[in-house]
Amino acid sequence: MAEATRALEAGYGNRMMLEVAPKLDFGVLSPAFKGCELRFALQEYAANGCTFLINNRCELYGTGYQPLECRYCHHDRVGEGTRCHAAIELDWKTALGRALVIRWSKQLGIAPKLVDALRK
């Protein structure tokens, strides 16, 4: 979550998307699939790849903004993405995680109903 906070502060919020938990009780900000920027994460965009992946290289690599999930789950622990993702979700299912999602949506002027839902 720290990387997402720094990325938002650095102006990358417009290239993020929101993955929403099945129970709609929390969300996870992540780099968007190309074409899915500033939206809820939709599987139909997954084949487009990450908005930060240019010529098979991550624009965020080495910047301090690369998400933990990308660094740790997808690259260092190939094949363990689902299990690793579940562990990272725990950080987002907190008051701080919800506050960051609300801040992102307010800063970018999107999803006012989401803001209200996450405040409950």
Backbone as a chain_set.jsonl record, in Angstrom:
{"seq": "MAEATRALEAGYGNRMMLEVAPKLDFGVLSPAFKGCELRFALQEYAANGCTFLINNRCELYGTGYQPLECRYCHHDRVGEGTRCHAAIELDWKTALGRALVIRWSKQLGIAPKLVDALRK", "coords": {"N": [[0.818, -1.185, 0.0], [2.043, 1.162, 0.57], [3.576, 1.812, -1.675], [1.58, 2.405, -3.521], [0.509, 4.687, -2.364], [2.684, 6.467, -2.566], [2.922, 6.485, -5.373], [0.503, 7.643, -6.122], [0.827, 10.175, -5.002], [2.881, 11.014, -6.633], [1.653, 11.486, -8.984], [0.674, 9.401, -10.545], [-1.878, 8.403, -10.353], [-3.857, 8.521, -12.329], [-3.335, 6.385, -13.891], [-4.071, 4.144, -12.652], [-6.205, 1.462, -11.536], [-9.141, 0.138, -9.948], [-9.442, -2.67, -8.065], [-12.073, -4.484, -6.885], [-13.228, -6.094, -3.999], [-15.011, -9.218, -3.83], [-17.128, -9.118, -1.936], [-17.563, -6.468, -1.829], [-16.44, -4.935, 0.187], [-13.977, -3.776, 0.388], [-11.296, -2.279, -1.529], [-8.592, -2.539, -3.902], [-6.008, -0.634, -5.053], [-4.362, -0.65, -8.116], [-1.845, -0.914, -10.724], [-3.229, -0.069, -13.833], [-4.867, -2.146, -16.277], [-4.155, -1.765, -19.705], [-6.284, 0.552, -21.148], [-8.097, 0.406, -19.136], [-7.786, 2.334, -17.283], [-8.478, 4.427, -14.496], [-10.813, 3.125, -13.779], [-13.011, 0.487, -12.602], [-11.444, -2.63, -12.133], [-11.557, -4.76, -14.855], [-11.925, -7.915, -16.233], [-11.987, -8.222, -18.985], [-10.125, -6.467, -19.997], [-7.691, -7.449, -19.273], [-6.019, -8.9, -21.01], [-4.794, -6.892, -22.379], [-2.581, -6.12, -21.004], [-0.364, -4.491, -18.637], [-0.558, -1.003, -17.985], [1.832, 0.222, -17.434], [3.76, -1.277, -18.614], [6.059, -1.186, -20.995], [7.468, -2.0, -24.027], [8.089, -4.517, -22.987], [9.16, -3.884, -20.522], [8.971, -2.574, -17.233], [7.831, 0.594, -16.483], [7.87, 1.576, -13.922], [9.819, 0.254, -12.563], [12.379, 0.245, -10.217], [11.792, 2.795, -9.319], [10.575, 3.097, -6.905], [7.907, 3.115, -6.838], [6.842, 0.847, -7.845], [4.473, -1.654, -7.444], [4.211, -3.787, -4.577], [3.037, -6.275, -5.042], [3.571, -6.696, -7.77], [6.407, -6.724, -7.809], [7.042, -8.716, -5.909], [5.156, -10.867, -5.943], [4.558, -11.552, -8.668], [6.99, -11.577, -10.017], [9.195, -12.429, -8.37], [8.139, -14.702, -7.186], [7.029, -16.656, -9.045], [4.075, -18.129, -10.199], [2.817, -18.176, -7.764], [1.004, -16.196, -7.529], [-1.814, -15.927, -6.885], [-2.049, -16.765, -4.193], [-0.238, -15.038, -2.968], [-1.363, -12.596, -3.651], [-3.7, -12.669, -2.131], [-2.648, -12.418, 0.439], [-1.581, -9.829, 0.361], [-3.883, -8.367, 0.048], [-4.833, -8.126, 2.626], [-3.635, -5.864, 3.749], [-5.017, -3.868, 2.472], [-7.573, -4.18, 3.329], [-8.275, -2.524, 5.469], [-8.685, 0.374, 7.604], [-6.873, 2.311, 6.742], [-6.313, 1.444, 4.149], [-8.846, 1.666, 2.935], [-9.149, 4.433, 3.189], [-7.154, 5.36, 1.455], [-8.126, 4.51, -1.028], [-10.453, 6.036, -1.139], [-9.298, 8.587, -1.138], [-7.931, 8.494, -3.611], [-10.12, 8.224, -5.402], [-11.483, 10.611, -4.92], [-9.515, 12.53, -5.519], [-9.249, 12.154, -8.223], [-11.775, 12.523, -9.087], [-13.714, 10.488, -9.424], [-16.13, 7.826, -9.172], [-18.107, 8.504, -6.955], [-20.11, 7.123, -5.522], [-18.781, 4.879, -4.715], [-17.02, 5.917, -2.839], [-18.813, 6.614, -0.81], [-19.778, 4.046, -0.159], [-17.5, 2.769, 0.862], [-17.083, 4.126, 3.201], [-18.749, 3.096, 5.076]], "CA": [[0.0, 0.0, 0.0], [2.942, 2.321, 0.612], [3.953, 2.151, -3.045], [0.416, 3.047, -4.142], [0.428, 6.031, -1.8], [3.74, 7.276, -3.206], [2.592, 6.627, -6.799], [-0.587, 8.616, -6.193], [1.439, 11.484, -4.728], [3.755, 11.358, -7.754], [0.843, 11.792, -10.154], [0.347, 8.211, -11.34], [-3.237, 7.955, -10.051], [-4.664, 8.395, -13.54], [-2.974, 5.132, -14.569], [-4.45, 3.069, -11.742], [-7.576, 0.965, -11.572], [-9.555, -0.348, -8.642], [-9.939, -4.039, -7.952], [-13.03, -4.488, -5.796], [-13.434, -7.417, -3.401], [-16.332, -9.781, -4.146], [-18.152, -8.675, -0.977], [-17.61, -5.003, -1.957], [-16.097, -4.314, 1.464], [-12.719, -3.051, 0.25], [-10.733, -2.263, -2.871], [-7.141, -2.51, -4.022], [-5.522, 0.158, -6.175], [-3.263, -1.325, -8.801], [-1.622, -0.412, -12.078], [-4.357, -0.444, -14.681], [-4.715, -2.792, -17.575], [-4.288, -0.745, -20.749], [-7.677, 0.783, -21.494], [-8.933, 0.285, -17.938], [-7.349, 3.377, -16.374], [-9.52, 5.165, -13.778], [-12.034, 2.318, -13.766], [-12.961, -0.761, -11.852], [-10.715, -3.654, -12.887], [-12.422, -5.652, -15.62], [-11.158, -9.007, -16.833], [-11.934, -8.07, -20.435], [-8.949, -5.666, -20.339], [-6.483, -8.107, -18.774], [-5.15, -9.298, -22.126], [-4.08, -5.712, -22.875], [-1.363, -5.938, -20.231], [-0.261, -3.374, -17.7], [-0.321, 0.316, -18.572], [3.225, 0.617, -17.19], [4.666, -2.191, -19.311], [6.418, -0.637, -22.298], [8.531, -2.816, -24.631], [8.372, -5.61, -22.049], [9.833, -3.348, -19.341], [8.096, -1.803, -16.357], [8.223, 1.998, -16.286], [7.999, 1.86, -12.494], [10.921, -0.511, -11.987], [13.456, 1.026, -9.616], [11.354, 4.144, -8.958], [9.978, 3.101, -5.574], [6.456, 3.097, -7.014], [6.415, -0.47, -8.327], [3.703, -2.315, -6.39], [4.756, -4.975, -3.929], [2.526, -7.459, -5.72], [4.324, -6.883, -9.017], [7.786, -7.097, -7.481], [7.18, -9.889, -5.063], [4.277, -11.989, -6.305], [4.593, -11.965, -10.062], [8.339, -11.731, -10.541], [10.039, -13.219, -7.472], [7.455, -15.944, -6.805], [6.232, -17.048, -10.201], [3.124, -19.207, -9.946], [2.187, -18.028, -6.456], [0.296, -14.923, -7.578], [-3.103, -15.918, -6.194], [-1.809, -16.828, -2.743], [0.442, -13.807, -2.593], [-2.355, -11.522, -3.789], [-4.598, -12.753, -0.967], [-1.931, -11.888, 1.602], [-1.453, -8.382, 0.191], [-5.215, -7.789, 0.258], [-5.038, -7.847, 4.051], [-3.252, -4.463, 3.986], [-6.031, -2.986, 1.904], [-8.836, -4.377, 4.052], [-8.061, -1.769, 6.701], [-9.121, 1.768, 7.523], [-5.897, 3.039, 5.918], [-6.529, 1.033, 2.764], [-10.087, 2.303, 2.475], [-8.894, 5.875, 3.087], [-6.372, 5.615, 0.247], [-9.035, 4.361, -2.166], [-11.308, 7.226, -1.119], [-8.456, 9.713, -1.562], [-7.728, 8.323, -5.057], [-11.348, 8.511, -6.144], [-11.767, 12.047, -4.781], [-8.482, 13.274, -6.226], [-9.466, 12.025, -9.655], [-13.163, 12.838, -9.378], [-14.438, 9.319, -9.925], [-16.82, 6.877, -8.297], [-18.581, 9.031, -5.671], [-20.864, 6.097, -4.792], [-17.785, 4.006, -4.098], [-16.552, 6.611, -1.639], [-19.846, 6.458, 0.214], [-19.851, 2.646, 0.245], [-16.317, 2.418, 1.647], [-17.137, 4.811, 4.5], [-19.618, 2.331, 5.979]], "C": [[0.871, 1.261, 0.0], [3.334, 2.767, -0.787], [2.806, 2.868, -3.755], [0.259, 4.476, -3.64], [1.45, 6.942, -2.472], [3.431, 7.51, -4.688], [1.484, 7.653, -6.991], [-0.037, 10.026, -5.983], [2.319, 11.958, -5.877], [2.983, 11.615, -9.05], [0.482, 10.609, -11.034], [-1.084, 7.712, -11.12], [-4.102, 7.742, -11.279], [-4.32, 7.144, -14.346], [-3.246, 3.925, -13.67], [-5.886, 2.631, -12.029], [-7.88, 0.417, -10.188], [-10.093, -1.767, -8.761], [-10.834, -4.064, -6.721], [-13.247, -5.922, -5.319], [-14.849, -7.915, -3.716], [-17.443, -9.331, -3.207], [-18.316, -7.152, -0.974], [-17.247, -4.282, -0.666], [-14.736, -3.628, 1.462], [-12.27, -3.111, -1.203], [-9.228, -2.186, -2.801], [-6.792, -1.671, -5.246], [-4.347, -0.574, -6.811], [-3.013, -0.651, -10.143], [-2.731, -0.929, -12.981], [-3.929, -1.324, -15.847], [-4.852, -1.671, -18.599], [-5.747, -0.657, -21.171], [-8.613, 0.754, -20.301], [-8.539, 1.332, -16.878], [-8.563, 4.104, -15.781], [-10.861, 4.433, -13.742], [-11.908, 1.207, -12.74], [-12.236, -1.768, -12.734], [-11.715, -4.585, -13.562], [-11.565, -6.671, -16.354], [-11.004, -8.83, -18.349], [-10.724, -7.24, -20.898], [-7.635, -6.358, -19.978], [-5.511, -8.48, -19.892], [-4.361, -8.127, -22.703], [-2.762, -5.487, -22.158], [-1.397, -4.67, -19.393], [0.069, -2.068, -18.42], [1.129, 0.788, -18.4], [4.241, -0.275, -17.903], [4.878, -1.687, -20.735], [7.609, -1.426, -22.843], [9.031, -3.886, -23.66], [9.18, -5.163, -20.821], [8.855, -2.488, -18.55], [8.647, -0.39, -16.168], [8.505, 2.312, -14.823], [9.183, 1.156, -11.845], [12.015, 0.432, -11.47], [13.059, 2.424, -9.171], [10.869, 4.244, -7.516], [8.465, 3.096, -5.63], [5.943, 1.739, -7.473], [5.703, -1.218, -7.206], [4.389, -3.569, -5.859], [4.302, -6.23, -4.654], [3.289, -7.731, -7.013], [5.736, -7.392, -8.725], [7.868, -8.484, -6.877], [6.382, -11.092, -5.564], [4.471, -12.468, -7.731], [5.996, -12.224, -10.593], [9.216, -12.631, -9.667], [9.444, -14.579, -7.129], [6.487, -16.375, -7.895], [5.346, -18.244, -9.852], [2.405, -19.103, -8.613], [1.358, -16.741, -6.373], [-0.99, -14.885, -6.775], [-2.914, -15.917, -4.689], [-1.179, -15.538, -2.237], [-0.528, -12.626, -2.636], [-3.281, -11.508, -2.572], [-3.942, -12.179, 0.282], [-1.825, -10.364, 1.53], [-2.796, -7.69, 0.405], [-5.458, -7.412, 1.715], [-4.666, -6.416, 4.411], [-4.337, -3.497, 3.532], [-7.356, -3.084, 2.637], [-8.723, -3.755, 5.439], [-8.612, -0.359, 6.519], [-8.164, 2.578, 6.647], [-6.07, 2.705, 4.447], [-7.768, 1.687, 2.18], [-9.883, 3.807, 2.28], [-8.102, 6.213, 1.827], [-7.248, 5.498, -1.003], [-9.957, 5.575, -2.263], [-10.528, 8.443, -1.607], [-8.238, 9.684, -3.073], [-8.978, 8.724, -5.82], [-11.723, 9.993, -6.057], [-10.788, 12.874, -5.601], [-8.739, 13.266, -7.728], [-10.919, 12.237, -10.066], [-13.978, 11.679, -9.918], [-15.162, 8.594, -8.799], [-17.288, 7.444, -6.96], [-19.384, 8.015, -4.857], [-19.913, 5.126, -4.099], [-17.278, 4.632, -2.808], [-17.554, 6.427, -0.51], [-19.903, 5.023, 0.727], [-18.693, 2.266, 1.154], [-16.301, 3.097, 3.021], [-17.947, 4.034, 5.514], [-18.829, 1.374, 6.822]], "O": [[0.465, 2.302, -0.517], [3.415, 3.965, -1.059], [3.03, 3.823, -4.499], [-0.085, 5.373, -4.41], [1.123, 8.052, -2.895], [3.653, 8.606, -5.202], [1.53, 8.447, -7.93], [-0.399, 10.955, -6.705], [2.489, 13.16, -6.077], [3.577, 11.922, -10.084], [0.028, 10.799, -12.163], [-1.452, 6.673, -11.669], [-4.982, 6.882, -11.279], [-4.946, 6.875, -15.371], [-2.723, 2.834, -13.896], [-6.66, 3.338, -12.674], [-6.983, 0.253, -9.361], [-11.071, -2.023, -9.464], [-10.396, -3.703, -5.629], [-13.426, -6.84, -6.12], [-15.774, -7.115, -3.852], [-18.587, -9.178, -3.637], [-19.113, -6.611, -0.207], [-17.686, -3.155, -0.438], [-14.378, -2.967, 2.437], [-12.794, -3.889, -2.0], [-8.657, -1.816, -1.775], [-7.237, -1.972, -6.354], [-3.451, -1.055, -6.117], [-3.86, 0.091, -10.642], [-3.12, -2.094, -12.896], [-2.799, -1.256, -16.33], [-5.599, -0.719, -18.371], [-6.368, -1.664, -21.511], [-9.8, 1.047, -20.439], [-8.923, 1.216, -15.714], [-9.546, 4.362, -16.476], [-11.917, 5.063, -13.681], [-10.869, 1.013, -12.109], [-12.401, -1.756, -13.954], [-12.608, -5.129, -12.913], [-10.592, -6.314, -17.018], [-9.998, -9.246, -18.924], [-10.343, -7.307, -22.066], [-6.566, -5.877, -20.356], [-4.297, -8.377, -19.715], [-3.383, -8.326, -23.425], [-1.912, -4.743, -22.645], [-2.347, -3.888, -19.449], [0.877, -2.044, -19.348], [1.593, 1.656, -19.14], [5.447, -0.049, -17.802], [3.978, -1.759, -21.572], [8.647, -1.508, -22.187], [10.232, -4.123, -23.534], [9.812, -5.989, -20.161], [8.028, -1.773, -19.116], [9.789, -0.209, -15.746], [9.288, 3.211, -14.517], [9.513, 1.437, -10.692], [12.505, 1.297, -12.196], [13.908, 3.173, -8.688], [10.763, 5.34, -6.966], [7.804, 3.073, -4.592], [4.735, 1.506, -7.486], [6.27, -1.398, -6.128], [5.052, -4.302, -6.594], [5.093, -7.149, -4.861], [3.614, -8.88, -7.312], [6.195, -8.366, -9.321], [8.674, -9.315, -7.296], [6.896, -12.21, -5.598], [4.54, -13.672, -7.975], [6.168, -13.01, -11.525], [9.908, -13.507, -10.186], [10.182, -15.512, -6.812], [5.277, -16.445, -7.68], [5.808, -19.234, -9.285], [1.475, -19.866, -8.354], [1.051, -16.261, -5.282], [-1.24, -13.918, -6.056], [-3.559, -15.14, -3.985], [-1.562, -15.02, -1.187], [-0.509, -11.765, -1.756], [-3.603, -10.442, -2.048], [-4.603, -11.527, 1.091], [-1.969, -9.687, 2.549], [-2.844, -6.558, 0.887], [-6.208, -6.478, 2.0], [-5.299, -5.811, 5.276], [-4.545, -2.444, 4.135], [-8.173, -2.165, 2.572], [-9.038, -4.387, 6.448], [-8.96, 0.044, 5.409], [-8.605, 3.442, 5.89], [-5.983, 3.587, 3.593], [-7.74, 2.2, 1.062], [-10.387, 4.385, 1.317], [-8.352, 7.24, 1.197], [-7.121, 6.299, -1.929], [-10.207, 6.081, -3.357], [-11.039, 9.236, -2.398], [-8.345, 10.712, -3.74], [-8.9, 9.486, -6.784], [-12.226, 10.562, -7.026], [-11.186, 13.809, -6.295], [-8.479, 14.252, -8.418], [-11.258, 12.142, -11.246], [-14.84, 11.869, -10.777], [-14.829, 8.746, -7.623], [-16.904, 6.917, -5.916], [-19.343, 8.044, -3.627], [-20.214, 4.614, -3.021], [-17.125, 3.945, -1.799], [-17.174, 6.118, 0.619], [-20.06, 4.806, 1.929], [-18.879, 1.521, 2.115], [-15.566, 2.666, 3.91], [-17.838, 4.295, 6.712], [-19.402, 0.651, 7.637]]}, "num_chains": 1, "name": "protein.A"}
